[in-house]
Amino acid sequence: MLEIFVKEGCPYCRQQMADFDRDGKSYKVHNVSSDSEALHKAKVQFKANKVPVVVEDGEVKSVGYQGAG
């Protein structure tokens, strides 16, 4: 399963989701701005310090838009 951790108002997060939509990929969105569990998971489990965080099958695929993190 493809997941994306995003922050409200983040243009890079919006662009990453638009890329997924354009490519026909389905994904689950986790908003770190409103979900403290998602924020904790992004920071602690995935060791991410910026968004978007793209995770596939439990493995981090990229941090930051197009992996620029």
PyMOL Python script that loads the backbone (N, CA, C, O; Angstrom):
from pymol import cmd

cmd.read_pdbstr("""\
ATOM      1  N   MET A   1       0.830  -1.175   0.000  1.00  0.00           N
ATOM      2  CA  MET A   1       0.000   0.000   0.000  1.00  0.00           C
ATOM      3  C   MET A   1       0.883   1.249   0.000  1.00  0.00           C
ATOM      4  O   MET A   1       1.889   1.313   0.707  1.00  0.00           O
ATOM      5  N   LEU A   2       0.494   2.228  -0.797  1.00  0.00           N
ATOM      6  CA  LEU A   2       1.212   3.482  -0.893  1.00  0.00           C
ATOM      7  C   LEU A   2       0.582   4.476   0.073  1.00  0.00           C
ATOM      8  O   LEU A   2      -0.636   4.658   0.088  1.00  0.00           O
ATOM      9  N   GLU A   3       1.431   5.124   0.887  1.00  0.00           N
ATOM     10  CA  GLU A   3       0.969   6.107   1.857  1.00  0.00           C
ATOM     11  C   GLU A   3       1.785   7.379   1.680  1.00  0.00           C
ATOM     12  O   GLU A   3       2.941   7.344   1.260  1.00  0.00           O
ATOM     13  N   ILE A   4       1.154   8.508   2.012  1.00  0.00           N
ATOM     14  CA  ILE A   4       1.858   9.778   1.963  1.00  0.00           C
ATOM     15  C   ILE A   4       1.526  10.570   3.222  1.00  0.00           C
ATOM     16  O   ILE A   4       0.363  10.720   3.599  1.00  0.00           O
ATOM     17  N   PHE A   5       2.572  11.068   3.856  1.00  0.00           N
ATOM     18  CA  PHE A   5       2.431  11.893   5.050  1.00  0.00           C
ATOM     19  C   PHE A   5       2.600  13.337   4.595  1.00  0.00           C
ATOM     20  O   PHE A   5       3.623  13.703   4.016  1.00  0.00           O
ATOM     21  N   VAL A   6       1.574  14.161   4.865  1.00  0.00           N
ATOM     22  CA  VAL A   6       1.551  15.535   4.380  1.00  0.00           C
ATOM     23  C   VAL A   6       1.292  16.516   5.518  1.00  0.00           C
ATOM     24  O   VAL A   6       0.908  16.137   6.624  1.00  0.00           O
ATOM     25  N   LYS A   7       1.517  17.788   5.206  1.00  0.00           N
ATOM     26  CA  LYS A   7       1.253  18.883   6.142  1.00  0.00           C
ATOM     27  C   LYS A   7       0.286  19.841   5.451  1.00  0.00           C
ATOM     28  O   LYS A   7       0.402  20.089   4.251  1.00  0.00           O
ATOM     29  N   GLU A   8      -0.667  20.378   6.213  1.00  0.00           N
ATOM     30  CA  GLU A   8      -1.627  21.313   5.640  1.00  0.00           C
ATOM     31  C   GLU A   8      -0.904  22.495   5.005  1.00  0.00           C
ATOM     32  O   GLU A   8       0.030  23.050   5.583  1.00  0.00           O
ATOM     33  N   GLY A   9      -1.347  22.870   3.815  1.00  0.00           N
ATOM     34  CA  GLY A   9      -0.794  24.028   3.135  1.00  0.00           C
ATOM     35  C   GLY A   9       0.525  23.798   2.428  1.00  0.00           C
ATOM     36  O   GLY A   9       1.089  24.738   1.868  1.00  0.00           O
ATOM     37  N   CYS A  10       1.025  22.597   2.435  1.00  0.00           N
ATOM     38  CA  CYS A  10       2.318  22.296   1.820  1.00  0.00           C
ATOM     39  C   CYS A  10       2.166  22.140   0.299  1.00  0.00           C
ATOM     40  O   CYS A  10       1.494  21.219  -0.165  1.00  0.00           O
ATOM     41  N   PRO A  11       2.795  23.048  -0.482  1.00  0.00           N
ATOM     42  CA  PRO A  11       2.675  22.948  -1.942  1.00  0.00           C
ATOM     43  C   PRO A  11       3.367  21.703  -2.505  1.00  0.00           C
ATOM     44  O   PRO A  11       2.946  21.165  -3.529  1.00  0.00           O
ATOM     45  N   TYR A  12       4.418  21.253  -1.837  1.00  0.00           N
ATOM     46  CA  TYR A  12       5.119  20.061  -2.304  1.00  0.00           C
ATOM     47  C   TYR A  12       4.277  18.809  -2.077  1.00  0.00           C
ATOM     48  O   TYR A  12       4.301  17.880  -2.884  1.00  0.00           O
ATOM     49  N   CYS A  13       3.541  18.794  -0.983  1.00  0.00           N
ATOM     50  CA  CYS A  13       2.639  17.673  -0.706  1.00  0.00           C
ATOM     51  C   CYS A  13       1.541  17.621  -1.761  1.00  0.00           C
ATOM     52  O   CYS A  13       1.218  16.555  -2.285  1.00  0.00           O
ATOM     53  N   ARG A  14       0.966  18.791  -2.068  1.00  0.00           N
ATOM     54  CA  ARG A  14      -0.079  18.856  -3.102  1.00  0.00           C
ATOM     55  C   ARG A  14       0.456  18.382  -4.442  1.00  0.00           C
ATOM     56  O   ARG A  14      -0.229  17.665  -5.172  1.00  0.00           O
ATOM     57  N   GLN A  15       1.680  18.782  -4.765  1.00  0.00           N
ATOM     58  CA  GLN A  15       2.267  18.368  -6.042  1.00  0.00           C
ATOM     59  C   GLN A  15       2.513  16.869  -6.081  1.00  0.00           C
ATOM     60  O   GLN A  15       2.281  16.226  -7.105  1.00  0.00           O
ATOM     61  N   GLN A  16       2.988  16.301  -4.954  1.00  0.00           N
ATOM     62  CA  GLN A  16       3.239  14.860  -4.919  1.00  0.00           C
ATOM     63  C   GLN A  16       1.936  14.088  -5.113  1.00  0.00           C
ATOM     64  O   GLN A  16       1.902  13.098  -5.843  1.00  0.00           O
ATOM     65  N   MET A  17       0.860  14.542  -4.457  1.00  0.00           N
ATOM     66  CA  MET A  17      -0.435  13.877  -4.625  1.00  0.00           C
ATOM     67  C   MET A  17      -0.952  14.054  -6.049  1.00  0.00           C
ATOM     68  O   MET A  17      -1.553  13.131  -6.599  1.00  0.00           O
ATOM     69  N   ALA A  18      -0.732  15.218  -6.657  1.00  0.00           N
ATOM     70  CA  ALA A  18      -1.139  15.442  -8.051  1.00  0.00           C
ATOM     71  C   ALA A  18      -0.377  14.498  -8.985  1.00  0.00           C
ATOM     72  O   ALA A  18      -0.944  13.977  -9.945  1.00  0.00           O
ATOM     73  N   ASP A  19       0.900  14.283  -8.701  1.00  0.00           N
ATOM     74  CA  ASP A  19       1.697  13.339  -9.498  1.00  0.00           C
ATOM     75  C   ASP A  19       1.121  11.938  -9.397  1.00  0.00           C
ATOM     76  O   ASP A  19       0.990  11.244 -10.406  1.00  0.00           O
ATOM     77  N   PHE A  20       0.775  11.515  -8.180  1.00  0.00           N
ATOM     78  CA  PHE A  20       0.176  10.188  -7.982  1.00  0.00           C
ATOM     79  C   PHE A  20      -1.148  10.089  -8.732  1.00  0.00           C
ATOM     80  O   PHE A  20      -1.418   9.090  -9.399  1.00  0.00           O
ATOM     81  N   ASP A  21      -1.971  11.132  -8.620  1.00  0.00           N
ATOM     82  CA  ASP A  21      -3.270  11.130  -9.297  1.00  0.00           C
ATOM     83  C   ASP A  21      -3.078  11.027 -10.808  1.00  0.00           C
ATOM     84  O   ASP A  21      -3.761  10.247 -11.471  1.00  0.00           O
ATOM     85  N   ARG A  22      -2.152  11.811 -11.349  1.00  0.00           N
ATOM     86  CA  ARG A  22      -1.874  11.800 -12.792  1.00  0.00           C
ATOM     87  C   ARG A  22      -1.414  10.409 -13.248  1.00  0.00           C
ATOM     88  O   ARG A  22      -1.749   9.959 -14.344  1.00  0.00           O
ATOM     89  N   ASP A  23      -0.645   9.744 -12.389  1.00  0.00           N
ATOM     90  CA  ASP A  23      -0.123   8.420 -12.724  1.00  0.00           C
ATOM     91  C   ASP A  23      -1.108   7.292 -12.401  1.00  0.00           C
ATOM     92  O   ASP A  23      -0.814   6.121 -12.643  1.00  0.00           O
ATOM     93  N   GLY A  24      -2.273   7.644 -11.856  1.00  0.00           N
ATOM     94  CA  GLY A  24      -3.293   6.650 -11.544  1.00  0.00           C
ATOM     95  C   GLY A  24      -2.983   5.801 -10.327  1.00  0.00           C
ATOM     96  O   GLY A  24      -3.515   4.699 -10.191  1.00  0.00           O
ATOM     97  N   LYS A  25      -2.129   6.296  -9.440  1.00  0.00           N
ATOM     98  CA  LYS A  25      -1.760   5.543  -8.237  1.00  0.00           C
ATOM     99  C   LYS A  25      -2.738   5.842  -7.113  1.00  0.00           C
ATOM    100  O   LYS A  25      -3.103   6.996  -6.888  1.00  0.00           O
ATOM    101  N   SER A  26      -3.157   4.807  -6.416  1.00  0.00           N
ATOM    102  CA  SER A  26      -4.003   5.022  -5.238  1.00  0.00           C
ATOM    103  C   SER A  26      -3.096   5.086  -4.017  1.00  0.00           C
ATOM    104  O   SER A  26      -2.055   4.431  -3.963  1.00  0.00           O
ATOM    105  N   TYR A  27      -3.512   5.890  -3.034  1.00  0.00           N
ATOM    106  CA  TYR A  27      -2.674   6.114  -1.863  1.00  0.00           C
ATOM    107  C   TYR A  27      -3.534   6.544  -0.692  1.00  0.00           C
ATOM    108  O   TYR A  27      -4.663   7.004  -0.858  1.00  0.00           O
ATOM    109  N   LYS A  28      -2.975   6.385   0.490  1.00  0.00           N
ATOM    110  CA  LYS A  28      -3.635   6.815   1.718  1.00  0.00           C
ATOM    111  C   LYS A  28      -2.889   8.034   2.243  1.00  0.00           C
ATOM    112  O   LYS A  28      -1.659   8.046   2.299  1.00  0.00           O
ATOM    113  N   VAL A  29      -3.647   9.060   2.628  1.00  0.00           N
ATOM    114  CA  VAL A  29      -3.056  10.310   3.104  1.00  0.00           C
ATOM    115  C   VAL A  29      -3.078  10.354   4.629  1.00  0.00           C
ATOM    116  O   VAL A  29      -4.092  10.044   5.253  1.00  0.00           O
ATOM    117  N   HIS A  30      -1.952  10.742   5.219  1.00  0.00           N
ATOM    118  CA  HIS A  30      -1.844  10.968   6.663  1.00  0.00           C
ATOM    119  C   HIS A  30      -1.438  12.426   6.850  1.00  0.00           C
ATOM    120  O   HIS A  30      -0.374  12.839   6.389  1.00  0.00           O
ATOM    121  N   ASN A  31      -2.274  13.200   7.519  1.00  0.00           N
ATOM    122  CA  ASN A  31      -2.014  14.624   7.721  1.00  0.00           C
ATOM    123  C   ASN A  31      -1.322  14.828   9.063  1.00  0.00           C
ATOM    124  O   ASN A  31      -1.945  14.674  10.113  1.00  0.00           O
ATOM    125  N   VAL A  32      -0.044  15.172   9.034  1.00  0.00           N
ATOM    126  CA  VAL A  32       0.725  15.348  10.267  1.00  0.00           C
ATOM    127  C   VAL A  32       0.331  16.624  11.003  1.00  0.00           C
ATOM    128  O   VAL A  32       0.670  16.784  12.176  1.00  0.00           O
ATOM    129  N   SER A  33      -0.377  17.531  10.339  1.00  0.00           N
ATOM    130  CA  SER A  33      -0.825  18.769  10.981  1.00  0.00           C
ATOM    131  C   SER A  33      -1.966  18.523  11.956  1.00  0.00           C
ATOM    132  O   SER A  33      -2.083  19.206  12.973  1.00  0.00           O
ATOM    133  N   SER A  34      -2.805  17.545  11.640  1.00  0.00           N
ATOM    134  CA  SER A  34      -3.987  17.297  12.463  1.00  0.00           C
ATOM    135  C   SER A  34      -4.004  15.935  13.140  1.00  0.00           C
ATOM    136  O   SER A  34      -4.905  15.649  13.928  1.00  0.00           O
ATOM    137  N   ASP A  35      -3.028  15.098  12.848  1.00  0.00           N
ATOM    138  CA  ASP A  35      -2.991  13.738  13.399  1.00  0.00           C
ATOM    139  C   ASP A  35      -1.654  13.537  14.115  1.00  0.00           C
ATOM    140  O   ASP A  35      -0.629  13.305  13.474  1.00  0.00           O
ATOM    141  N   SER A  36      -1.673  13.628  15.444  1.00  0.00           N
ATOM    142  CA  SER A  36      -0.426  13.515  16.217  1.00  0.00           C
ATOM    143  C   SER A  36       0.209  12.139  16.075  1.00  0.00           C
ATOM    144  O   SER A  36       1.432  12.018  16.154  1.00  0.00           O
ATOM    145  N   GLU A  37      -0.591  11.105  15.869  1.00  0.00           N
ATOM    146  CA  GLU A  37      -0.041   9.761  15.672  1.00  0.00           C
ATOM    147  C   GLU A  37       0.722   9.686  14.348  1.00  0.00           C
ATOM    148  O   GLU A  37       1.777   9.056  14.269  1.00  0.00           O
ATOM    149  N   ALA A  38       0.185  10.329  13.311  1.00  0.00           N
ATOM    150  CA  ALA A  38       0.867  10.363  12.012  1.00  0.00           C
ATOM    151  C   ALA A  38       2.170  11.145  12.120  1.00  0.00           C
ATOM    152  O   ALA A  38       3.185  10.745  11.548  1.00  0.00           O
ATOM    153  N   LEU A  39       2.146  12.260  12.851  1.00  0.00           N
ATOM    154  CA  LEU A  39       3.357  13.061  13.052  1.00  0.00           C
ATOM    155  C   LEU A  39       4.422  12.240  13.768  1.00  0.00           C
ATOM    156  O   LEU A  39       5.585  12.237  13.364  1.00  0.00           O
ATOM    157  N   HIS A  40       4.029  11.553  14.816  1.00  0.00           N
ATOM    158  CA  HIS A  40       4.966  10.717  15.580  1.00  0.00           C
ATOM    159  C   HIS A  40       5.551   9.620  14.679  1.00  0.00           C
ATOM    160  O   HIS A  40       6.758   9.374  14.691  1.00  0.00           O
ATOM    161  N   LYS A  41       4.691   8.973  13.909  1.00  0.00           N
ATOM    162  CA  LYS A  41       5.145   7.893  13.029  1.00  0.00           C
ATOM    163  C   LYS A  41       6.139   8.423  11.986  1.00  0.00           C
ATOM    164  O   LYS A  41       7.165   7.792  11.732  1.00  0.00           O
ATOM    165  N   ALA A  42       5.839   9.577  11.386  1.00  0.00           N
ATOM    166  CA  ALA A  42       6.730  10.149  10.377  1.00  0.00           C
ATOM    167  C   ALA A  42       8.091  10.468  10.986  1.00  0.00           C
ATOM    168  O   ALA A  42       9.131  10.175  10.395  1.00  0.00           O
ATOM    169  N   LYS A  43       8.073  11.069  12.172  1.00  0.00           N
ATOM    170  CA  LYS A  43       9.335  11.483  12.805  1.00  0.00           C
ATOM    171  C   LYS A  43      10.119  10.327  13.404  1.00  0.00           C
ATOM    172  O   LYS A  43      11.328  10.218  13.199  1.00  0.00           O
ATOM    173  N   VAL A  44       9.433   9.466  14.143  1.00  0.00           N
ATOM    174  CA  VAL A  44      10.127   8.414  14.891  1.00  0.00           C
ATOM    175  C   VAL A  44      10.365   7.162  14.050  1.00  0.00           C
ATOM    176  O   VAL A  44      11.499   6.701  13.918  1.00  0.00           O
ATOM    177  N   GLN A  45       9.301   6.624  13.489  1.00  0.00           N
ATOM    178  CA  GLN A  45       9.446   5.363  12.747  1.00  0.00           C
ATOM    179  C   GLN A  45      10.181   5.561  11.421  1.00  0.00           C
ATOM    180  O   GLN A  45      11.042   4.764  11.051  1.00  0.00           O
ATOM    181  N   PHE A  46       9.827   6.640  10.709  1.00  0.00           N
ATOM    182  CA  PHE A  46      10.410   6.854   9.388  1.00  0.00           C
ATOM    183  C   PHE A  46      11.562   7.852   9.381  1.00  0.00           C
ATOM    184  O   PHE A  46      12.180   8.078   8.341  1.00  0.00           O
ATOM    185  N   LYS A  47      11.855   8.453  10.541  1.00  0.00           N
ATOM    186  CA  LYS A  47      12.989   9.369  10.709  1.00  0.00           C
ATOM    187  C   LYS A  47      12.977  10.507   9.677  1.00  0.00           C
ATOM    188  O   LYS A  47      14.017  10.899   9.148  1.00  0.00           O
ATOM    189  N   ALA A  48      11.772  11.023   9.408  1.00  0.00           N
ATOM    190  CA  ALA A  48      11.613  12.102   8.439  1.00  0.00           C
ATOM    191  C   ALA A  48      11.539  13.442   9.151  1.00  0.00           C
ATOM    192  O   ALA A  48      10.902  13.563  10.197  1.00  0.00           O
ATOM    193  N   ASN A  49      12.190  14.441   8.585  1.00  0.00           N
ATOM    194  CA  ASN A  49      12.157  15.771   9.169  1.00  0.00           C
ATOM    195  C   ASN A  49      11.484  16.780   8.243  1.00  0.00           C
ATOM    196  O   ASN A  49      11.471  17.977   8.530  1.00  0.00           O
ATOM    197  N   LYS A  50      10.925  16.298   7.137  1.00  0.00           N
ATOM    198  CA  LYS A  50      10.156  17.152   6.231  1.00  0.00           C
ATOM    199  C   LYS A  50       9.130  16.301   5.499  1.00  0.00           C
ATOM    200  O   LYS A  50       9.196  15.072   5.507  1.00  0.00           O
ATOM    201  N   VAL A  51       8.191  16.973   4.873  1.00  0.00           N
ATOM    202  CA  VAL A  51       7.145  16.296   4.118  1.00  0.00           C
ATOM    203  C   VAL A  51       7.249  16.715   2.655  1.00  0.00           C
ATOM    204  O   VAL A  51       7.882  17.729   2.360  1.00  0.00           O
ATOM    205  N   PRO A  52       6.668  15.994   1.765  1.00  0.00           N
ATOM    206  CA  PRO A  52       5.917  14.777   1.963  1.00  0.00           C
ATOM    207  C   PRO A  52       6.829  13.573   2.215  1.00  0.00           C
ATOM    208  O   PRO A  52       7.969  13.522   1.753  1.00  0.00           O
ATOM    209  N   VAL A  53       6.294  12.622   2.951  1.00  0.00           N
ATOM    210  CA  VAL A  53       6.978  11.356   3.186  1.00  0.00           C
ATOM    211  C   VAL A  53       6.175  10.293   2.446  1.00  0.00           C
ATOM    212  O   VAL A  53       4.996  10.089   2.735  1.00  0.00           O
ATOM    213  N   VAL A  54       6.801   9.625   1.506  1.00  0.00           N
ATOM    214  CA  VAL A  54       6.146   8.579   0.733  1.00  0.00           C
ATOM    215  C   VAL A  54       6.619   7.237   1.253  1.00  0.00           C
ATOM    216  O   VAL A  54       7.817   6.963   1.319  1.00  0.00           O
ATOM    217  N   VAL A  55       5.649   6.399   1.624  1.00  0.00           N
ATOM    218  CA  VAL A  55       5.935   5.082   2.190  1.00  0.00           C
ATOM    219  C   VAL A  55       5.183   4.040   1.369  1.00  0.00           C
ATOM    220  O   VAL A  55       4.001   4.203   1.067  1.00  0.00           O
ATOM    221  N   GLU A  56       5.879   2.981   1.018  1.00  0.00           N
ATOM    222  CA  GLU A  56       5.232   1.885   0.294  1.00  0.00           C
ATOM    223  C   GLU A  56       5.525   0.586   1.013  1.00  0.00           C
ATOM    224  O   GLU A  56       6.680   0.213   1.215  1.00  0.00           O
ATOM    225  N   ASP A  57       4.453  -0.101   1.397  1.00  0.00           N
ATOM    226  CA  ASP A  57       4.565  -1.375   2.119  1.00  0.00           C
ATOM    227  C   ASP A  57       5.465  -1.258   3.344  1.00  0.00           C
ATOM    228  O   ASP A  57       6.258  -2.156   3.628  1.00  0.00           O
ATOM    229  N   GLY A  58       5.337  -0.139   4.070  1.00  0.00           N
ATOM    230  CA  GLY A  58       6.081   0.059   5.299  1.00  0.00           C
ATOM    231  C   GLY A  58       7.503   0.555   5.129  1.00  0.00           C
ATOM    232  O   GLY A  58       8.210   0.746   6.118  1.00  0.00           O
ATOM    233  N   GLU A  59       7.936   0.768   3.894  1.00  0.00           N
ATOM    234  CA  GLU A  59       9.306   1.215   3.620  1.00  0.00           C
ATOM    235  C   GLU A  59       9.287   2.629   3.037  1.00  0.00           C
ATOM    236  O   GLU A  59       8.517   2.915   2.120  1.00  0.00           O
ATOM    237  N   VAL A  60      10.131   3.505   3.569  1.00  0.00           N
ATOM    238  CA  VAL A  60      10.201   4.880   3.076  1.00  0.00           C
ATOM    239  C   VAL A  60      10.773   4.873   1.661  1.00  0.00           C
ATOM    240  O   VAL A  60      11.841   4.319   1.403  1.00  0.00           O
ATOM    241  N   LYS A  61      10.028   5.507   0.752  1.00  0.00           N
ATOM    242  CA  LYS A  61      10.482   5.627  -0.631  1.00  0.00           C
ATOM    243  C   LYS A  61      11.110   6.991  -0.885  1.00  0.00           C
ATOM    244  O   LYS A  61      12.052   7.110  -1.669  1.00  0.00           O
ATOM    245  N   SER A  62      10.582   8.030  -0.215  1.00  0.00           N
ATOM    246  CA  SER A  62      11.176   9.354  -0.361  1.00  0.00           C
ATOM    247  C   SER A  62      10.729  10.278   0.758  1.00  0.00           C
ATOM    248  O   SER A  62       9.648  10.129   1.328  1.00  0.00           O
ATOM    249  N   VAL A  63      11.589  11.226   1.050  1.00  0.00           N
ATOM    250  CA  VAL A  63      11.299  12.277   2.023  1.00  0.00           C
ATOM    251  C   VAL A  63      11.521  13.595   1.294  1.00  0.00           C
ATOM    252  O   VAL A  63      12.571  13.807   0.689  1.00  0.00           O
ATOM    253  N   GLY A  64      10.529  14.480   1.353  1.00  0.00           N
ATOM    254  CA  GLY A  64      10.583  15.707   0.565  1.00  0.00           C
ATOM    255  C   GLY A  64      10.094  15.417  -0.838  1.00  0.00           C
ATOM    256  O   GLY A  64      10.111  14.269  -1.283  1.00  0.00           O
ATOM    257  N   TYR A  65       9.656  16.455  -1.536  1.00  0.00           N
ATOM    258  CA  TYR A  65       9.139  16.263  -2.880  1.00  0.00           C
ATOM    259  C   TYR A  65      10.220  15.706  -3.791  1.00  0.00           C
ATOM    260  O   TYR A  65      11.312  16.263  -3.902  1.00  0.00           O
ATOM    261  N   GLN A  66       9.897  14.600  -4.436  1.00  0.00           N
ATOM    262  CA  GLN A  66      10.795  13.883  -5.333  1.00  0.00           C
ATOM    263  C   GLN A  66      12.100  13.487  -4.637  1.00  0.00           C
ATOM    264  O   GLN A  66      13.161  13.443  -5.258  1.00  0.00           O
ATOM    265  N   GLY A  67      12.001  13.202  -3.343  1.00  0.00           N
ATOM    266  CA  GLY A  67      13.163  12.727  -2.600  1.00  0.00           C
ATOM    267  C   GLY A  67      14.162  13.792  -2.242  1.00  0.00           C
ATOM    268  O   GLY A  67      15.310  13.480  -1.925  1.00  0.00           O
ATOM    269  N   ALA A  68      13.750  15.066  -2.285  1.00  0.00           N
ATOM    270  CA  ALA A  68      14.679  16.159  -2.007  1.00  0.00           C
ATOM    271  C   ALA A  68      14.789  16.420  -0.494  1.00  0.00           C
ATOM    272  O   ALA A  68      14.837  17.571  -0.062  1.00  0.00           O
ATOM    273  N   GLY A  69      14.826  15.384   0.275  1.00  0.00           N
ATOM    274  CA  GLY A  69      14.908  15.567   1.708  1.00  0.00           C
ATOM    275  C   GLY A  69      16.008  14.795   2.247  1.00  0.00           C
ATOM    276  O   GLY A  69      16.245  14.817   3.455  1.00  0.00           O
TER     277      GLY A  69
END
""", "prot")
cmd.dss("prot")
cmd.show_as("cartoon", "prot")
cmd.util.cbc("prot")
cmd.orient("prot")
